[in-house]
């Protein structure tokens, strides 16, 4: 099952030191992975709240939002104040059952908050390690410009 997990490096938020995936002990990696997923779900919850607000405003203006064309192709120029939401809707696979998605995301956030641990950087001792999508090109440990 570990083969299905993303193999991301960890980076210190203070000094930029990066630890390749293969050098992170398994238990610590799972703790870092929970934190990575927690950040992702927290961002998704933020976007769902913006989408819900956008949907409510559309409905209040008499614009149907419950059965749009799929995939979403909302014209950004029609909604200059909502560019972030429009971009999210245009590139996401979001279904319109926001209530169920809100429930799922909130449950996952609650579960992950119970398992997340803070792992401090062994290099500087001050920073906190987080998994990162972008990493050093050669995969070696060491500082990265942040």
Secondary structure, DSSP 8 states (H G I E B T S, - for coil): -GGGS---EEEETTT-EEE-GGGS-HHHHHHHHHHHHHHHHHHHHHHHHHHHHHHHHHHHTT---TT--SS----GGG-GGGHHHHHHHHH----S-HHHHHHHHHHHHHHHHHH----B-TTTSSSBEEEESS--TT---EE---
